[in-house]
């Protein structure tokens, strides 16, 4: 289950919120784990955040998608 964001910054803001709620070390000790999941770029030029284990409000639940098309990275 994913939420889609127009920018990496917006997706990271949501990931930060969840990290704070979970009292990850980054938020309590200033170092260590910051996010439960990190956003990834999509083929559509937006960012997908895996929120399968996040606490979501009603508007977020209604905005989730099951899949996204990942950005293909060329390997040398």
mmCIF file of the N, C-alpha and C atoms, coordinates in Angstrom:
data_MODEL
# 
_entry.id   MODEL 
# 
loop_
_atom_site.group_PDB 
_atom_site.id 
_atom_site.type_symbol 
_atom_site.label_atom_id 
_atom_site.label_alt_id 
_atom_site.label_comp_id 
_atom_site.label_asym_id 
_atom_site.label_entity_id 
_atom_site.label_seq_id 
_atom_site.pdbx_PDB_ins_code 
_atom_site.Cartn_x 
_atom_site.Cartn_y 
_atom_site.Cartn_z 
_atom_site.occupancy 
_atom_site.B_iso_or_equiv 
_atom_site.pdbx_formal_charge 
_atom_site.auth_seq_id 
_atom_site.auth_comp_id 
_atom_site.auth_asym_id 
_atom_site.auth_atom_id 
_atom_site.pdbx_PDB_model_num 
ATOM 1   N N  . UNK A 1 1  ? 0.859  -1.159 0.000   1.00 0.00 ? 1  UNK A N  1 
ATOM 2   C CA . UNK A 1 1  ? 0.000  0.000  0.000   1.00 0.00 ? 1  UNK A CA 1 
ATOM 3   C C  . UNK A 1 1  ? 0.911  1.230  0.000   1.00 0.00 ? 1  UNK A C  1 
ATOM 4   N N  . UNK A 1 2  ? 0.635  2.140  -0.924  1.00 0.00 ? 2  UNK A N  1 
ATOM 5   C CA . UNK A 1 2  ? 1.508  3.293  -1.119  1.00 0.00 ? 2  UNK A CA 1 
ATOM 6   C C  . UNK A 1 2  ? 0.724  4.596  -1.145  1.00 0.00 ? 2  UNK A C  1 
ATOM 7   N N  . UNK A 1 3  ? 1.380  5.648  -0.690  1.00 0.00 ? 3  UNK A N  1 
ATOM 8   C CA . UNK A 1 3  ? 0.897  6.996  -0.921  1.00 0.00 ? 3  UNK A CA 1 
ATOM 9   C C  . UNK A 1 3  ? 1.825  7.608  -1.954  1.00 0.00 ? 3  UNK A C  1 
ATOM 10  N N  . UNK A 1 4  ? 1.273  8.387  -2.866  1.00 0.00 ? 4  UNK A N  1 
ATOM 11  C CA . UNK A 1 4  ? 2.036  9.004  -3.938  1.00 0.00 ? 4  UNK A CA 1 
ATOM 12  C C  . UNK A 1 4  ? 2.146  10.504 -3.658  1.00 0.00 ? 4  UNK A C  1 
ATOM 13  N N  . UNK A 1 5  ? 3.369  11.011 -3.795  1.00 0.00 ? 5  UNK A N  1 
ATOM 14  C CA . UNK A 1 5  ? 3.649  12.423 -3.530  1.00 0.00 ? 5  UNK A CA 1 
ATOM 15  C C  . UNK A 1 5  ? 4.275  13.077 -4.749  1.00 0.00 ? 5  UNK A C  1 
ATOM 16  N N  . UNK A 1 6  ? 3.996  14.359 -4.933  1.00 0.00 ? 6  UNK A N  1 
ATOM 17  C CA . UNK A 1 6  ? 4.529  15.101 -6.078  1.00 0.00 ? 6  UNK A CA 1 
ATOM 18  C C  . UNK A 1 6  ? 6.026  15.350 -5.960  1.00 0.00 ? 6  UNK A C  1 
ATOM 19  N N  . UNK A 1 7  ? 6.539  15.378 -4.724  1.00 0.00 ? 7  UNK A N  1 
ATOM 20  C CA . UNK A 1 7  ? 7.967  15.653 -4.540  1.00 0.00 ? 7  UNK A CA 1 
ATOM 21  C C  . UNK A 1 7  ? 8.552  14.723 -3.482  1.00 0.00 ? 7  UNK A C  1 
ATOM 22  N N  . UNK A 1 8  ? 9.849  14.550 -3.569  1.00 0.00 ? 8  UNK A N  1 
ATOM 23  C CA . UNK A 1 8  ? 10.537 13.751 -2.560  1.00 0.00 ? 8  UNK A CA 1 
ATOM 24  C C  . UNK A 1 8  ? 10.412 14.410 -1.182  1.00 0.00 ? 8  UNK A C  1 
ATOM 25  N N  . UNK A 1 9  ? 10.492 15.731 -1.157  1.00 0.00 ? 9  UNK A N  1 
ATOM 26  C CA . UNK A 1 9  ? 10.402 16.454 0.112   1.00 0.00 ? 9  UNK A CA 1 
ATOM 27  C C  . UNK A 1 9  ? 9.084  16.191 0.824   1.00 0.00 ? 9  UNK A C  1 
ATOM 28  N N  . UNK A 1 10 ? 7.991  16.202 0.081   1.00 0.00 ? 10 UNK A N  1 
ATOM 29  C CA . UNK A 1 10 ? 6.676  15.949 0.672   1.00 0.00 ? 10 UNK A CA 1 
ATOM 30  C C  . UNK A 1 10 ? 6.595  14.525 1.215   1.00 0.00 ? 10 UNK A C  1 
ATOM 31  N N  . UNK A 1 11 ? 7.126  13.573 0.463   1.00 0.00 ? 11 UNK A N  1 
ATOM 32  C CA . UNK A 1 11 ? 7.108  12.185 0.919   1.00 0.00 ? 11 UNK A CA 1 
ATOM 33  C C  . UNK A 1 11 ? 7.984  12.012 2.159   1.00 0.00 ? 11 UNK A C  1 
ATOM 34  N N  . UNK A 1 12 ? 9.128  12.672 2.180   1.00 0.00 ? 12 UNK A N  1 
ATOM 35  C CA . UNK A 1 12 ? 10.005 12.582 3.351   1.00 0.00 ? 12 UNK A CA 1 
ATOM 36  C C  . UNK A 1 12 ? 9.372  13.214 4.590   1.00 0.00 ? 12 UNK A C  1 
ATOM 37  N N  . UNK A 1 13 ? 8.601  14.274 4.392   1.00 0.00 ? 13 UNK A N  1 
ATOM 38  C CA . UNK A 1 13 ? 7.894  14.887 5.521   1.00 0.00 ? 13 UNK A CA 1 
ATOM 39  C C  . UNK A 1 13 ? 6.953  13.870 6.165   1.00 0.00 ? 13 UNK A C  1 
ATOM 40  N N  . UNK A 1 14 ? 6.249  13.106 5.335   1.00 0.00 ? 14 UNK A N  1 
ATOM 41  C CA . UNK A 1 14 ? 5.326  12.088 5.872   1.00 0.00 ? 14 UNK A CA 1 
ATOM 42  C C  . UNK A 1 14 ? 6.101  10.963 6.545   1.00 0.00 ? 14 UNK A C  1 
ATOM 43  N N  . UNK A 1 15 ? 7.215  10.549 5.943   1.00 0.00 ? 15 UNK A N  1 
ATOM 44  C CA . UNK A 1 15 ? 8.046  9.512  6.543   1.00 0.00 ? 15 UNK A CA 1 
ATOM 45  C C  . UNK A 1 15 ? 8.608  9.999  7.882   1.00 0.00 ? 15 UNK A C  1 
ATOM 46  N N  . UNK A 1 16 ? 8.986  11.273 7.947   1.00 0.00 ? 16 UNK A N  1 
ATOM 47  C CA . UNK A 1 16 ? 9.477  11.858 9.198   1.00 0.00 ? 16 UNK A CA 1 
ATOM 48  C C  . UNK A 1 16 ? 8.403  11.813 10.285  1.00 0.00 ? 16 UNK A C  1 
ATOM 49  N N  . UNK A 1 17 ? 7.171  12.154 9.929   1.00 0.00 ? 17 UNK A N  1 
ATOM 50  C CA . UNK A 1 17 ? 6.070  12.117 10.897  1.00 0.00 ? 17 UNK A CA 1 
ATOM 51  C C  . UNK A 1 17 ? 5.952  10.732 11.525  1.00 0.00 ? 17 UNK A C  1 
ATOM 52  N N  . UNK A 1 18 ? 6.009  9.707  10.680  1.00 0.00 ? 18 UNK A N  1 
ATOM 53  C CA . UNK A 1 18 ? 5.870  8.337  11.186  1.00 0.00 ? 18 UNK A CA 1 
ATOM 54  C C  . UNK A 1 18 ? 7.064  7.958  12.053  1.00 0.00 ? 18 UNK A C  1 
ATOM 55  N N  . UNK A 1 19 ? 8.243  8.387  11.645  1.00 0.00 ? 19 UNK A N  1 
ATOM 56  C CA . UNK A 1 19 ? 9.439  8.115  12.439  1.00 0.00 ? 19 UNK A CA 1 
ATOM 57  C C  . UNK A 1 19 ? 9.356  8.735  13.830  1.00 0.00 ? 19 UNK A C  1 
ATOM 58  N N  . UNK A 1 20 ? 8.806  9.938  13.895  1.00 0.00 ? 20 UNK A N  1 
ATOM 59  C CA . UNK A 1 20 ? 8.635  10.611 15.192  1.00 0.00 ? 20 UNK A CA 1 
ATOM 60  C C  . UNK A 1 20 ? 7.630  9.859  16.062  1.00 0.00 ? 20 UNK A C  1 
ATOM 61  N N  . UNK A 1 21 ? 6.517  9.436  15.466  1.00 0.00 ? 21 UNK A N  1 
ATOM 62  C CA . UNK A 1 21 ? 5.482  8.695  16.197  1.00 0.00 ? 21 UNK A CA 1 
ATOM 63  C C  . UNK A 1 21 ? 6.057  7.406  16.773  1.00 0.00 ? 21 UNK A C  1 
ATOM 64  N N  . UNK A 1 22 ? 6.961  6.762  16.017  1.00 0.00 ? 22 UNK A N  1 
ATOM 65  C CA . UNK A 1 22 ? 7.560  5.500  16.446  1.00 0.00 ? 22 UNK A CA 1 
ATOM 66  C C  . UNK A 1 22 ? 8.794  5.691  17.343  1.00 0.00 ? 22 UNK A C  1 
ATOM 67  N N  . UNK A 1 23 ? 9.114  6.942  17.656  1.00 0.00 ? 23 UNK A N  1 
ATOM 68  C CA . UNK A 1 23 ? 10.270 7.254  18.508  1.00 0.00 ? 23 UNK A CA 1 
ATOM 69  C C  . UNK A 1 23 ? 11.561 6.611  18.024  1.00 0.00 ? 23 UNK A C  1 
ATOM 70  N N  . UNK A 1 24 ? 11.782 6.681  16.699  1.00 0.00 ? 24 UNK A N  1 
ATOM 71  C CA . UNK A 1 24 ? 13.018 6.145  16.162  1.00 0.00 ? 24 UNK A CA 1 
ATOM 72  C C  . UNK A 1 24 ? 14.205 6.937  16.695  1.00 0.00 ? 24 UNK A C  1 
ATOM 73  N N  . UNK A 1 25 ? 15.347 6.281  16.754  1.00 0.00 ? 25 UNK A N  1 
ATOM 74  C CA . UNK A 1 25 ? 16.551 6.849  17.367  1.00 0.00 ? 25 UNK A CA 1 
ATOM 75  C C  . UNK A 1 25 ? 16.931 8.212  16.793  1.00 0.00 ? 25 UNK A C  1 
ATOM 76  N N  . UNK A 1 26 ? 16.742 8.413  15.520  1.00 0.00 ? 26 UNK A N  1 
ATOM 77  C CA . UNK A 1 26 ? 17.087 9.697  14.910  1.00 0.00 ? 26 UNK A CA 1 
ATOM 78  C C  . UNK A 1 26 ? 16.362 10.837 15.630  1.00 0.00 ? 26 UNK A C  1 
ATOM 79  N N  . UNK A 1 27 ? 15.126 10.593 16.023  1.00 0.00 ? 27 UNK A N  1 
ATOM 80  C CA . UNK A 1 27 ? 14.303 11.640 16.639  1.00 0.00 ? 27 UNK A CA 1 
ATOM 81  C C  . UNK A 1 27 ? 14.516 11.736 18.143  1.00 0.00 ? 27 UNK A C  1 
ATOM 82  N N  . UNK A 1 28 ? 15.044 10.700 18.768  1.00 0.00 ? 28 UNK A N  1 
ATOM 83  C CA . UNK A 1 28 ? 15.262 10.742 20.212  1.00 0.00 ? 28 UNK A CA 1 
ATOM 84  C C  . UNK A 1 28 ? 16.727 10.943 20.579  1.00 0.00 ? 28 UNK A C  1 
ATOM 85  N N  . UNK A 1 29 ? 17.651 10.410 19.749  1.00 0.00 ? 29 UNK A N  1 
ATOM 86  C CA . UNK A 1 29 ? 19.079 10.484 20.053  1.00 0.00 ? 29 UNK A CA 1 
ATOM 87  C C  . UNK A 1 29 ? 19.868 11.314 19.049  1.00 0.00 ? 29 UNK A C  1 
ATOM 88  N N  . UNK A 1 30 ? 19.232 11.735 17.972  1.00 0.00 ? 30 UNK A N  1 
ATOM 89  C CA . UNK A 1 30 ? 19.913 12.530 16.960  1.00 0.00 ? 30 UNK A CA 1 
ATOM 90  C C  . UNK A 1 30 ? 20.711 11.721 15.954  1.00 0.00 ? 30 UNK A C  1 
ATOM 91  N N  . UNK A 1 31 ? 20.640 10.394 16.041  1.00 0.00 ? 31 UNK A N  1 
ATOM 92  C CA . UNK A 1 31 ? 21.311 9.543  15.063  1.00 0.00 ? 31 UNK A CA 1 
ATOM 93  C C  . UNK A 1 31 ? 20.616 8.191  15.048  1.00 0.00 ? 31 UNK A C  1 
ATOM 94  N N  . UNK A 1 32 ? 20.841 7.432  13.983  1.00 0.00 ? 32 UNK A N  1 
ATOM 95  C CA . UNK A 1 32 ? 20.217 6.119  13.868  1.00 0.00 ? 32 UNK A CA 1 
ATOM 96  C C  . UNK A 1 32 ? 19.022 6.147  12.940  1.00 0.00 ? 32 UNK A C  1 
ATOM 97  N N  . UNK A 1 33 ? 18.125 5.205  13.125  1.00 0.00 ? 33 UNK A N  1 
ATOM 98  C CA . UNK A 1 33 ? 16.969 5.037  12.242  1.00 0.00 ? 33 UNK A CA 1 
ATOM 99  C C  . UNK A 1 33 ? 16.085 6.276  12.257  1.00 0.00 ? 33 UNK A C  1 
ATOM 100 N N  . UNK A 1 34 ? 15.744 6.730  11.055  1.00 0.00 ? 34 UNK A N  1 
ATOM 101 C CA . UNK A 1 34 ? 14.905 7.925  10.915  1.00 0.00 ? 34 UNK A CA 1 
ATOM 102 C C  . UNK A 1 34 ? 13.508 7.579  10.416  1.00 0.00 ? 34 UNK A C  1 
ATOM 103 N N  . UNK A 1 35 ? 13.422 6.653  9.442   1.00 0.00 ? 35 UNK A N  1 
ATOM 104 C CA . UNK A 1 35 ? 12.143 6.336  8.801   1.00 0.00 ? 35 UNK A CA 1 
ATOM 105 C C  . UNK A 1 35 ? 11.826 4.856  8.901   1.00 0.00 ? 35 UNK A C  1 
ATOM 106 N N  . UNK A 1 36 ? 10.555 4.549  8.872   1.00 0.00 ? 36 UNK A N  1 
ATOM 107 C CA . UNK A 1 36 ? 10.100 3.166  8.731   1.00 0.00 ? 36 UNK A CA 1 
ATOM 108 C C  . UNK A 1 36 ? 10.307 2.724  7.292   1.00 0.00 ? 36 UNK A C  1 
ATOM 109 N N  . UNK A 1 37 ? 9.978  3.614  6.348   1.00 0.00 ? 37 UNK A N  1 
ATOM 110 C CA . UNK A 1 37 ? 10.223 3.389  4.922   1.00 0.00 ? 37 UNK A CA 1 
ATOM 111 C C  . UNK A 1 37 ? 10.671 4.700  4.304   1.00 0.00 ? 37 UNK A C  1 
ATOM 112 N N  . UNK A 1 38 ? 11.410 4.598  3.210   1.00 0.00 ? 38 UNK A N  1 
ATOM 113 C CA . UNK A 1 38 ? 11.901 5.776  2.500   1.00 0.00 ? 38 UNK A CA 1 
ATOM 114 C C  . UNK A 1 38 ? 11.211 5.848  1.141   1.00 0.00 ? 38 UNK A C  1 
ATOM 115 N N  . UNK A 1 39 ? 10.838 7.046  0.680   1.00 0.00 ? 39 UNK A N  1 
ATOM 116 C CA . UNK A 1 39 ? 10.180 7.166  -0.618  1.00 0.00 ? 39 UNK A CA 1 
ATOM 117 C C  . UNK A 1 39 ? 11.104 6.781  -1.765  1.00 0.00 ? 39 UNK A C  1 
ATOM 118 N N  . UNK A 1 40 ? 10.495 6.300  -2.836  1.00 0.00 ? 40 UNK A N  1 
ATOM 119 C CA . UNK A 1 40 ? 11.241 5.916  -4.031  1.00 0.00 ? 40 UNK A CA 1 
ATOM 120 C C  . UNK A 1 40 ? 10.653 6.627  -5.251  1.00 0.00 ? 40 UNK A C  1 
ATOM 121 N N  . UNK A 1 41 ? 11.516 6.977  -6.216  1.00 0.00 ? 41 UNK A N  1 
ATOM 122 C CA . UNK A 1 41 ? 11.016 7.646  -7.415  1.00 0.00 ? 41 UNK A CA 1 
ATOM 123 C C  . UNK A 1 41 ? 10.238 6.675  -8.298  1.00 0.00 ? 41 UNK A C  1 
ATOM 124 N N  . UNK A 1 42 ? 9.275  7.216  -9.002  1.00 0.00 ? 42 UNK A N  1 
ATOM 125 C CA . UNK A 1 42 ? 8.456  6.402  -9.903  1.00 0.00 ? 42 UNK A CA 1 
ATOM 126 C C  . UNK A 1 42 ? 8.712  6.805  -11.348 1.00 0.00 ? 42 UNK A C  1 
ATOM 127 N N  . UNK A 1 43 ? 8.264  5.976  -12.260 1.00 0.00 ? 43 UNK A N  1 
ATOM 128 C CA . UNK A 1 43 ? 8.395  6.256  -13.687 1.00 0.00 ? 43 UNK A CA 1 
ATOM 129 C C  . UNK A 1 43 ? 7.585  7.480  -14.102 1.00 0.00 ? 43 UNK A C  1 
ATOM 130 N N  . UNK A 1 44 ? 6.599  7.841  -13.293 1.00 0.00 ? 44 UNK A N  1 
ATOM 131 C CA . UNK A 1 44 ? 5.731  8.990  -13.586 1.00 0.00 ? 44 UNK A CA 1 
ATOM 132 C C  . UNK A 1 44 ? 6.296  10.310 -13.091 1.00 0.00 ? 44 UNK A C  1 
ATOM 133 N N  . UNK A 1 45 ? 7.489  10.273 -12.474 1.00 0.00 ? 45 UNK A N  1 
ATOM 134 C CA . UNK A 1 45 ? 8.107  11.497 -11.979 1.00 0.00 ? 45 UNK A CA 1 
ATOM 135 C C  . UNK A 1 45 ? 7.603  11.939 -10.618 1.00 0.00 ? 45 UNK A C  1 
ATOM 136 N N  . UNK A 1 46 ? 6.905  11.054 -9.920  1.00 0.00 ? 46 UNK A N  1 
ATOM 137 C CA . UNK A 1 46 ? 6.447  11.343 -8.559  1.00 0.00 ? 46 UNK A CA 1 
ATOM 138 C C  . UNK A 1 46 ? 7.134  10.373 -7.604  1.00 0.00 ? 46 UNK A C  1 
ATOM 139 N N  . UNK A 1 47 ? 6.774  10.400 -6.352  1.00 0.00 ? 47 UNK A N  1 
ATOM 140 C CA . UNK A 1 47 ? 7.429  9.584  -5.326  1.00 0.00 ? 47 UNK A CA 1 
ATOM 141 C C  . UNK A 1 47 ? 6.424  8.695  -4.621  1.00 0.00 ? 47 UNK A C  1 
ATOM 142 N N  . UNK A 1 48 ? 6.768  7.423  -4.458  1.00 0.00 ? 48 UNK A N  1 
ATOM 143 C CA . UNK A 1 48 ? 5.908  6.456  -3.779  1.00 0.00 ? 48 UNK A CA 1 
ATOM 144 C C  . UNK A 1 48 ? 6.480  6.149  -2.401  1.00 0.00 ? 48 UNK A C  1 
ATOM 145 N N  . UNK A 1 49 ? 5.627  6.148  -1.406  1.00 0.00 ? 49 UNK A N  1 
ATOM 146 C CA . UNK A 1 49 ? 6.020  5.840  -0.035  1.00 0.00 ? 49 UNK A CA 1 
ATOM 147 C C  . UNK A 1 49 ? 5.214  4.628  0.427   1.00 0.00 ? 49 UNK A C  1 
ATOM 148 N N  . UNK A 1 50 ? 5.918  3.556  0.785   1.00 0.00 ? 50 UNK A N  1 
ATOM 149 C CA . UNK A 1 50 ? 5.254  2.353  1.285   1.00 0.00 ? 50 UNK A CA 1 
ATOM 150 C C  . UNK A 1 50 ? 4.721  2.652  2.677   1.00 0.00 ? 50 UNK A C  1 
ATOM 151 N N  . UNK A 1 51 ? 3.404  2.654  2.808   1.00 0.00 ? 51 UNK A N  1 
ATOM 152 C CA . UNK A 1 51 ? 2.765  2.985  4.082   1.00 0.00 ? 51 UNK A CA 1 
ATOM 153 C C  . UNK A 1 51 ? 1.999  1.794  4.654   1.00 0.00 ? 51 UNK A C  1 
ATOM 154 N N  . UNK A 1 52 ? 2.399  0.601  4.250   1.00 0.00 ? 52 UNK A N  1 
ATOM 155 C CA . UNK A 1 52 ? 1.712  -0.614 4.691   1.00 0.00 ? 52 UNK A CA 1 
ATOM 156 C C  . UNK A 1 52 ? 1.652  -0.741 6.203   1.00 0.00 ? 52 UNK A C  1 
ATOM 157 N N  . UNK A 1 53 ? 2.674  -0.252 6.893   1.00 0.00 ? 53 UNK A N  1 
ATOM 158 C CA . UNK A 1 53 ? 2.717  -0.378 8.350   1.00 0.00 ? 53 UNK A CA 1 
ATOM 159 C C  . UNK A 1 53 ? 2.572  0.961  9.069   1.00 0.00 ? 53 UNK A C  1 
ATOM 160 N N  . UNK A 1 54 ? 2.111  1.988  8.367   1.00 0.00 ? 54 UNK A N  1 
ATOM 161 C CA . UNK A 1 54 ? 1.920  3.312  8.944   1.00 0.00 ? 54 UNK A CA 1 
ATOM 162 C C  . UNK A 1 54 ? 0.529  3.416  9.576   1.00 0.00 ? 54 UNK A C  1 
ATOM 163 N N  . UNK A 1 55 ? 0.412  4.307  10.544  1.00 0.00 ? 55 UNK A N  1 
ATOM 164 C CA . UNK A 1 55 ? -0.895 4.692  11.062  1.00 0.00 ? 55 UNK A CA 1 
ATOM 165 C C  . UNK A 1 55 ? -1.414 5.781  10.133  1.00 0.00 ? 55 UNK A C  1 
ATOM 166 N N  . UNK A 1 56 ? -2.503 5.510  9.423   1.00 0.00 ? 56 UNK A N  1 
ATOM 167 C CA . UNK A 1 56 ? -3.031 6.455  8.446   1.00 0.00 ? 56 UNK A CA 1 
ATOM 168 C C  . UNK A 1 56 ? -4.347 7.051  8.902   1.00 0.00 ? 56 UNK A C  1 
ATOM 169 N N  . UNK A 1 57 ? -4.571 8.324  8.544   1.00 0.00 ? 57 UNK A N  1 
ATOM 170 C CA . UNK A 1 57 ? -5.880 8.911  8.818   1.00 0.00 ? 57 UNK A CA 1 
ATOM 171 C C  . UNK A 1 57 ? -6.813 8.548  7.658   1.00 0.00 ? 57 UNK A C  1 
ATOM 172 N N  . UNK A 1 58 ? -8.066 8.900  7.782   1.00 0.00 ? 58 UNK A N  1 
ATOM 173 C CA . UNK A 1 58 ? -9.059 8.497  6.781   1.00 0.00 ? 58 UNK A CA 1 
ATOM 174 C C  . UNK A 1 58 ? -8.734 9.010  5.386   1.00 0.00 ? 58 UNK A C  1 
ATOM 175 N N  . UNK A 1 59 ? -8.267 10.256 5.294   1.00 0.00 ? 59 UNK A N  1 
ATOM 176 C CA . UNK A 1 59 ? -7.966 10.805 3.968   1.00 0.00 ? 59 UNK A CA 1 
ATOM 177 C C  . UNK A 1 59 ? -6.781 10.090 3.336   1.00 0.00 ? 59 UNK A C  1 
ATOM 178 N N  . UNK A 1 60 ? -5.809 9.687  4.159   1.00 0.00 ? 60 UNK A N  1 
ATOM 179 C CA . UNK A 1 60 ? -4.670 8.946  3.629   1.00 0.00 ? 60 UNK A CA 1 
ATOM 180 C C  . UNK A 1 60 ? -5.094 7.553  3.161   1.00 0.00 ? 60 UNK A C  1 
ATOM 181 N N  . UNK A 1 61 ? -5.929 6.897  3.944   1.00 0.00 ? 61 UNK A N  1 
ATOM 182 C CA . UNK A 1 61 ? -6.413 5.565  3.567   1.00 0.00 ? 61 UNK A CA 1 
ATOM 183 C C  . UNK A 1 61 ? -7.101 5.621  2.205   1.00 0.00 ? 61 UNK A C  1 
ATOM 184 N N  . UNK A 1 62 ? -7.928 6.627  2.000   1.00 0.00 ? 62 UNK A N  1 
ATOM 185 C CA . UNK A 1 62 ? -8.648 6.730  0.730   1.00 0.00 ? 62 UNK A CA 1 
ATOM 186 C C  . UNK A 1 62 ? -7.732 7.109  -0.434  1.00 0.00 ? 62 UNK A C  1 
ATOM 187 N N  . UNK A 1 63 ? -6.538 7.627  -0.153  1.00 0.00 ? 63 UNK A N  1 
ATOM 188 C CA . UNK A 1 63 ? -5.609 8.039  -1.205  1.00 0.00 ? 63 UNK A CA 1 
ATOM 189 C C  . UNK A 1 63 ? -4.564 6.973  -1.536  1.00 0.00 ? 63 UNK A C  1 
ATOM 190 N N  . UNK A 1 64 ? -4.568 5.851  -0.819  1.00 0.00 ? 64 UNK A N  1 
ATOM 191 C CA . UNK A 1 64 ? -3.551 4.833  -1.080  1.00 0.00 ? 64 UNK A CA 1 
ATOM 192 C C  . UNK A 1 64 ? -3.783 4.123  -2.411  1.00 0.00 ? 64 UNK A C  1 
ATOM 193 N N  . UNK A 1 65 ? -2.676 3.629  -2.956  1.00 0.00 ? 65 UNK A N  1 
ATOM 194 C CA . UNK A 1 65 ? -2.723 2.806  -4.168  1.00 0.00 ? 65 UNK A CA 1 
ATOM 195 C C  . UNK A 1 65 ? -2.003 1.501  -3.863  1.00 0.00 ? 65 UNK A C  1 
ATOM 196 N N  . UNK A 1 66 ? -2.337 0.469  -4.612  1.00 0.00 ? 66 UNK A N  1 
ATOM 197 C CA . UNK A 1 66 ? -1.731 -0.844 -4.374  1.00 0.00 ? 66 UNK A CA 1 
ATOM 198 C C  . UNK A 1 66 ? -0.391 -1.021 -5.071  1.00 0.00 ? 66 UNK A C  1 
ATOM 199 N N  . UNK A 1 67 ? -0.205 -0.325 -6.179  1.00 0.00 ? 67 UNK A N  1 
ATOM 200 C CA . UNK A 1 67 ? 1.023  -0.484 -6.947  1.00 0.00 ? 67 UNK A CA 1 
ATOM 201 C C  . UNK A 1 67 ? 1.460  0.849  -7.531  1.00 0.00 ? 67 UNK A C  1 
ATOM 202 N N  . UNK A 1 68 ? 2.693  0.871  -8.016  1.00 0.00 ? 68 UNK A N  1 
ATOM 203 C CA . UNK A 1 68 ? 3.222  2.009  -8.762  1.00 0.00 ? 68 UNK A CA 1 
ATOM 204 C C  . UNK A 1 68 ? 4.250  1.449  -9.745  1.00 0.00 ? 68 UNK A C  1 
ATOM 205 N N  . UNK A 1 69 ? 4.598  2.242  -10.733 1.00 0.00 ? 69 UNK A N  1 
ATOM 206 C CA . UNK A 1 69 ? 5.603  1.821  -11.704 1.00 0.00 ? 69 UNK A CA 1 
ATOM 207 C C  . UNK A 1 69 ? 6.944  2.408  -11.279 1.00 0.00 ? 69 UNK A C  1 
ATOM 208 N N  . UNK A 1 70 ? 7.888  1.558  -10.878 1.00 0.00 ? 70 UNK A N  1 
ATOM 209 C CA . UNK A 1 70 ? 9.178  2.076  -10.410 1.00 0.00 ? 70 UNK A CA 1 
ATOM 210 C C  . UNK A 1 70 ? 9.968  2.725  -11.545 1.00 0.00 ? 70 UNK A C  1 
ATOM 211 N N  . UNK A 1 71 ? 10.815 3.643  -11.171 1.00 0.00 ? 71 UNK A N  1 
ATOM 212 C CA . UNK A 1 71 ? 11.723 4.270  -12.117 1.00 0.00 ? 71 UNK A CA 1 
ATOM 213 C C  . UNK A 1 71 ? 12.788 3.247  -12.483 1.00 0.00 ? 71 UNK A C  1 
ATOM 214 N N  . UNK A 1 72 ? 12.937 3.002  -13.778 1.00 0.00 ? 72 UNK A N  1 
ATOM 215 C CA . UNK A 1 72 ? 13.956 2.043  -14.214 1.00 0.00 ? 72 UNK A CA 1 
ATOM 216 C C  . UNK A 1 72 ? 15.317 2.717  -14.215 1.00 0.00 ? 72 UNK A C  1 
ATOM 217 N N  . UNK A 1 73 ? 16.273 2.039  -13.601 1.00 0.00 ? 73 UNK A N  1 
ATOM 218 C CA . UNK A 1 73 ? 17.632 2.550  -13.553 1.00 0.00 ? 73 UNK A CA 1 
ATOM 219 C C  . UNK A 1 73 ? 18.488 1.692  -14.462 1.00 0.00 ? 73 UNK A C  1 
ATOM 220 N N  . UNK A 1 74 ? 19.164 2.355  -15.394 1.00 0.00 ? 74 UNK A N  1 
ATOM 221 C CA . UNK A 1 74 ? 20.024 1.612  -16.309 1.00 0.00 ? 74 UNK A CA 1 
ATOM 222 C C  . UNK A 1 74 ? 21.275 1.169  -15.585 1.00 0.00 ? 74 UNK A C  1 
ATOM 223 N N  . UNK A 1 75 ? 21.620 -0.098 -15.772 1.00 0.00 ? 75 UNK A N  1 
ATOM 224 C CA . UNK A 1 75 ? 22.835 -0.622 -15.184 1.00 0.00 ? 75 UNK A CA 1 
ATOM 225 C C  . UNK A 1 75 ? 23.915 -0.680 -16.250 1.00 0.00 ? 75 UNK A C  1 
ATOM 226 N N  . UNK A 1 76 ? 25.122 -0.334 -15.880 1.00 0.00 ? 76 UNK A N  1 
ATOM 227 C CA . UNK A 1 76 ? 26.239 -0.357 -16.829 1.00 0.00 ? 76 UNK A CA 1 
ATOM 228 C C  . UNK A 1 76 ? 26.756 -1.756 -17.045 1.00 0.00 ? 76 UNK A C  1 
# 
